[in-house]
C-alpha cells in the first residue's frame, strides 16, 4: 500500500467517504485472499494521508493518516456479519474548532428470518478528537430492528437505538433512546 500527502485542499473538509477518498492519493488493496466459489466473505481497505490547509490563519493545518475498511462475512445464506473501521477528518459543528478527527468501528448482523422478515443489530463506537481544543467526544450506539416486507414495493420497519455520548465538554454529554416506526414505499 502506498500513501502520500495531498496539499492545497482549501476550505471545508470532505464530508463523504467518496469525497475523503478522492481527496487523497492511495492504492486500494484487498485484505482477504481472492474468493473461491465456496468462500463466504469479502473485505476491502483504503489507507492514505489527509492534509487540510485553512484560509483562516488562526487555524492550524492538519495532516493525519486516513483509514477506511470493511469486512463482510456470510455466516449462512441468511446471516451476514459486517465490520467497519474508519479514521478521517470531518467538519466540526463548533465555531471554536477547525475540524475533528473521527475514529470509528462498528459490527452489524443482518439476518433473514423469513423471506419477508429481516432482522438486524449493530453496535458502534465513535471517537471525535476536536482540533484546536481539548474537547474529545466518545459515543456508543446500539441498534436493533426488524423489517417486514409487505410486498415488493412496501415495507414496515421498527427500530430501537440507544446512544450515549461522553464528552470532555459538559454540554456535550447525552443519552438518547429512540424508537422509530417507518413505512417504506418504492416507486
Secondary structure, DSSP 8 states (H G I E B T S, - for coil): --EE------SS---SHHHHHHTSEE-EE-SS----TT--EEEEEEEEEEEE--SSTTS--EEEEEEEEEEEEESSSSEEEEEEEEEEEEE-SSSS-SEEEEEEEEEEEEEEEETTEEEEEEEEEEEEEETTSS-EEEEEEEEEEEEEEEETTEEEEEEEEEEEEEESSGGG-EEEEEEEEEEEE--
